[in-house]
């Protein structure tokens, strides 16, 4: 039976901001696809690019193992792959070139290839899997192996008689428990642990309990799992957690769902199953503030081991939230933050600047909210046009010179917003400084009111006030100049 080499095209070292964090996660989407093929009797191997620095590193593997198929299957659970960074696109093109040198059939599945399949076929890929790819991949491999027709396989794009044939997309999986557990045994977990030690954080693995998102934020693309929402059962996830604990000693997890715990009673049942198995874990998630306010969700999250939740706050201007079709309110951000903090759960905000019609008043409201609510962390971006979104359609005529960032710290404004790229680059650094400055002042107060609660981390944040106070002041002056100059 044919030999299938699975890989992907995300290289943390080609994204300096992410590599600096030293918190890499294995390519979960790739592991699911490889697992399904192995379950169906195929010989599979994994070439994990995450910790490598060049696509050329795959050549010795191609030379020695001589795979019949090279499947470049990106991790659809990693939001960075959705951004279609050009560094990773070029890396994938090089992997395709090398694969063809060694006579591999090249199959690609990613957000970028779904959106730009013509470019990938031009570079030598034989097949593009559009959207959720496991079932399309399995059917394609079976038919190629049996030398039967592929013309009617849903979810694939290929060349036929030098013409590109785009088949209808395949329906997304509804019963996710049909999938075997990811092939965690193919991952060099120890190499990940080594990198994580440099981060100062406990080692963490990524788990996906769901696929898709039913909400309609008009800047968010869903090229892989769609505008749907399907969930693994709590039993399946607890089984995977037990496996990872027993085999790798892991008890901390990043639940990398777009939205964790949306299905009614899922969180409550998950909490119960963990208790039944006497599994003690800690984990962090992404969620929505309106969802967190439902029933006893926060109580059950806290009981089950939740330590941190990242919420898509985006803005403290209701005008901007409405323009985004976010479906949440500023009041809900305030309420959810308070309830989470009451339960000793860390709160982190995703913030987005530069959305259409945003002005100084909107920006000021967001900064004021951060300083008032004092989240435990913040992540800042500027609005980023992704193909397939309403937002992209609004600004696509502006995307002449550049339509993708080079890496995740690019911060280029690719459309005509209120201000230009230099302003927003300076703004995101200023907001981070204001945030850290506020944290330092808070910890300074704690020295006098609750000295027993002060840690080394708190003392470091107080010491950094000597940097953040003057630096933030100078940034204020720079921002005013950039604002006046329109740059």
N, C-alpha and C positions, 0 to 999 in steps of 0.2 A: 504494500500500500504506500501511496505517496507520502513524502515528508513535507510537513507544513511548518515554515518558520514564521512565527508571529513577532511583530515589532510595532513600533509607533514612532511618531516624529516630534515628540516633545523632549527637548534637552534643557534641563534646568540651567546648565552652564551657559547656554546661549541667551538666557534671560537673567541678566545680572541681579536685578532687584529680587527675583525669586530665589536665586542661588544664595544670595547673601543671607536670606532668612534661615537657611540650613534646616528646612522642614519639608523635605520632599516626600511625596506619596507615590506608591507603586501605581502602574497604569491599570486601574480597576476595570475599565471598559474592555481593554485588551484581554485581561484575565478571564472575563466572562465568555468572550468569543472563543478563546482557546479551549476553555473548559467544555463548551458545547461540542466542539469538534472532537475532542478527546473522548467524550462520552459516546460519540457515534463511531468510535473505532479508529480514528485517524491518529497518526503519530505527529505530535505537536511539540515544538520547542519555542522558547521565548528569548528574544534578544532585546533586553530592556535598555532603552537609550537614556533614561532619566538622569543618570549620574555620569554620563559620558559627555565629551566636549566636541565631538565631530562625527558626522554621518559616515565618514570613511572608516570608522572603527567596525562597521558591519562587514567589511570586505573579507577579513580572515575567516569569519564564520561562514560566509557564503562559499568561500573557497574550500573549506574543510568539510562542511556538512552537505553541500550541494542540494539544497532543498528544491523540490519541484515547484513549490509555491512560496512567495514572499507576501505575507498579508500585513500591510501597514495599517493597523487598526488603532486609531487614536482613542484616548480615554474621554468619552463623552460626558463623564461625570466631573471633569476638571474644567472649570469655567475659563481657564486660560486657553484651552484649545478652541473654545467657541469664538475667541477674539481673532483667530486666524492670523497670528503674528507672522510677519514675513520672514523672520529668521527661521521659523519652524517650517514654513512652506518651502524655502530653499533647501533646508535639510532633507525634507521629504523628496524633493526632486532629485537630489543627489543619491538618496537611497534607491529610488526607482532606477536611475541610470546604472548603479552598481548591480542591482538585481538583474537587469536585462543583460549585463555583461556575462552573468553566470547562468543565463538561459532560464530564469525563473518566470513563471506566470506571476504578474504583479496585480494584487488586489488591494485597493485603498478604500478605507472607510474613515471619514472625518467630517467635521463641520465645513472645513474649507473646501474639500473635494466635492462635498454635496453642493455647495454654492458655485464652485468654479470647476466643474468636471471637465470642461473643454481643455483647460490648461493642463490638467493631470494626464488626460489621454494624450495630449500633444507631447508631453514629456516621456511617454512610454508606458504608462499604466495600461494594463489590459482591461481591467474592470473597476468601476467605481460603485461602491455600495452606498446608496442614498438613505439617509435616516438611520433608524435602528437596524443594525446590520446582521445580527447573529443568524437569523433564520434564512435570510437571503444568501449569506455566505455558505451555510450548510447545504442548501439546495444547489448552489452554483458548483461547489466542489464535487458533490455527488454526480451531477450531470457531466461535468468535465471528466471525471474519472470513468464514468460509464460511457462516455462519448455519445451522450444523448443531447437533444436540442436544448439551447439555453434561451431561445427567443422570447419565451413567455414567462421567464422568472421575474417575479416582482422585485422592485427595489434595486435593479442594476442598470448601469449605463456602460455601453461598450461600442466599439466600432464594428460595423458590418458593411462589407463592400466599400470601405473608406468613408462611410457615412456614420455619424453618431446616432445610435439608437438609445433613446431614453424610455425605459419601461415604466409602467405605473408604479408608484410607491407602494410598499408593503404596509399593511395595517400593523400598528404597534402591538406588541405583546400585552395581553391583558392579565394572564395568570403568570406572574413573574416567577412563581415557585416551580414552574416547569424547568427553569434553568438550573443546572447543577451549580454547586458552590464554585466560586472562582478558583483558578488553578494557583492558589497561593504557594504551593510547593515548588513552582517554577521560579519564584522570586528569591533573590539573594537578600533575605531580610537582614542579615548581619551588616551588609554594606549600608543599608538604610539606617540602621541603629547607630553606626559609626558617625554618619553625618549628623543625625539628630543630637548626638552628644555635644556637638559644637554649638547647638542652639540654646542649650541650657534648659530645654523643656523635656518633659517625660516623653518617651517614644510613643508614637501614635500611628495607628493604621486607619485607612479610609474604608468606610462601608457605605453602601447605597441601599436604603430601605425602599426607595421609590424611583420612578422614572417619570419625567415630564412635569408640567406645571399648568394648571387650568386657568391661571390669571392672565390678564391681557395688558400688562405694562407695555406701552407701545414702543419702547426702546429695547426690549428684551427678545432676542431671537431664540427659537427652539428647533434648530435644524436636525437634531438627532432624535429626540424623544417626543417632540411635538407639543401641541397645546392640549395635552391629555394628562391624566394622572393615574398611574397604576402602582400598586404597592405589593411588596413581599409581605407575607404573613409574619406576625411577631415570632411564630415558631421557627421560621426559616432564619430570621436574623439572629435569634438567640442561639440557634444551632451553629451559625457561622462564628458568633462571638466565642462560644465554647471551644470550637475548633482552633481559633486563633490564640486563645488563652492556653489551651493544652499543648499546642505545637510550637508556639513562639513566645509564650509568656506575656502576651499583650493584653492589657486591661484598660487602655485608653484609646478612644476612637473619635475620628472626625466623620460625622454622619453627613456625607457630601451631597445629600439631596438638595434640589433647588429649594424645596420647602419640606421640613421634617414634620411628620405627624398630622397631616391634613385630614386623613381618613378618620371619620368619627370613631372614637373609642380605641384607636390604634395605640396611642400612647399609654392609655390605661391598661390595655392588655399586655403590652410590652413590659410595663412595670411589673405586672403580675407574674409573667413568665420568668423574668429575671429572678424574682423572689423564689419562685418554685425551684429554680436550678441553683439557688444560693450563689448567684453570680454578682459580684461586686465590681462595677465598672465606673469609669468616668468618661464623659464624652461632651462634645460641643457640636452645635448645629447652626443651620440657617433657618430663619422663619420670618413670618409676617406679624406685625404688631396686632392686627385685628384677630388673627388666628390664636395668638397666645392668650387673648382675653376670654376665650370661650371656656365656660364651665370650669372644671378643675384641672385644666391642662397644665398650668404652671406647677401646681402641687405635685402632680404625677411625674412631671419632668424632673423636679427636684428630688423626689424619692428614688427615681431610677438612676440617678447619678449625673444629671446634667450639670456641668460646671460653667458653661459659657454659651450664649446665644448671640449670633450675628443677625441683626435685623436690618432690612432694607429701609432705613429711615429716609435716605435720599436728600430730603430738604425739609426745612421748618417753615416753608412757605406753602400754604394750602393751594395757592395759585399754581405753583409748579407741580405739586403732587397731582392736581386735577389735570394739568396739561399732559402729564405722563400717563394718564389713565391708571394711576397707581391703585386706586380703590381704598386708600387708607387716609386717616386724618392725623393732623399734628397732635390733637388731643390723645389719640390712641398711642402715639409714640411716648408721650409723657406718662400715660397710665401704665403701659406695659413695662416701661423702664422701672417705675417705682415698685411694681409688684415683683419683678424679677430680683431687684436689689433686696427687697424685704425677705426673699427666700435665699439670700446669699448666692444668687446666680450672677455671674459676671455678664455684663451687657456690652456689646460692641455694635457700632453703627457703620453701615455702608453709607457714604455720602457721595452725592453726585453734583458737580457744578457744571455750568455752561449750557444747561438745557435752553431751548429756544424761549425767548422772551424774559429770561432771568435778568434781573437788574440788581443794583447795589442793595436795595431794600431786602430782596430775597436772600442775598448772600449774608447780609447782616443778621437776619433772623436765624439762619442756620448756625452761624458762629455763636450767636447768643444761646441757642438751644444746647449746643455742645458744652458750653461753659456752665450752663445752669444744671443740666442733667448729669454731667460728669460721667459719661460712659467709661468703661474700663479700657476700651480701645476704639480706634476709628480707622476706617479704610476709605481713602478719597480717590475719586476718579473724575474725569470730565466725560460728558456725554459722548458716546461712541456709536457711530452708525453701523449697525449690523444688517447684512442683507436679509430680506424677508420681513422686516419690521416696518410699521407705519412711519416711525421716525426716519428710517433710511429713505423711504419714498419722499419724505418732506425735504430732505437735504441732499439727495443723490446728485443733483446738478452741480453741487459744490465740490464733489469728490473727483476732481480732475487730476491733480498731481499725486494724491495719496488717499488710499481707501482702507489701509490697514496699518496698525502700528508695527514698528520693527520689533520691539519687545514691550513688556508690560509697564515699563517706566518711561515710555515715549512721551505721553501726555500731549501729543499734537492735536490741536483743534482742526478737524478735517472738514469743517463746514463753517459758514460765516455766522458765528455767534455774536454775542454782545461785545466780547473782547477777543483778543488774539491769544495764541498759544503761550507767549511769554508771561502774560498776566496770569493765566490759570496755573502755570507751573509755579510761579511765585506764590499764588494764592494757596495752593495745596500745602506748600512748605510753611506758610504763615499760619494756617489753621492748625497744622500739627504742632507748631511751636506754642500757639495760644492754648492748645489742649494740654500739652506737657507743662506749661507754665501754671495752668489752673490746678493740675494735679499736684505740682510742687507746693503751691500755696495751701492746698487742702491738707497735705501731709505735714506741713509746717504747723498748722493749727492743731493737728492730732498730737504733735510732740508735747503740747501743753495741756490738752484736754484728756488724751488717752495715751500716755507715754508707753504703757505696756503693749500697745498694739503696733508700735512702730517696728518695722523690719529693716534689713539692710537695703532692700529695694526702695523703701520709702525714703531712707536717708539719701540714697543716690539721687532720687528725684528732687529732693530739696536742694542738694548741692548743685544740680544742673540749672537752678534758677538763675545763677550767675551768668549763664550763657543765654537762656531763653528770654530773659527780660530785655536785655539790650538788642538781641537779635530780632525779636518780634517787633520791637519799636522801629528798627531800621527797615524791616520788611513793610511796615505800614507806610513809611515814606516812599519806598519803591513802588508799592501798589498804587499809590495816588498818582505818581508820575506816569506809570504805565496806563492807568485809567485815563488820564488827561491826554496822553499821546495816542491813545487808541491802539496800543501795541501789546 
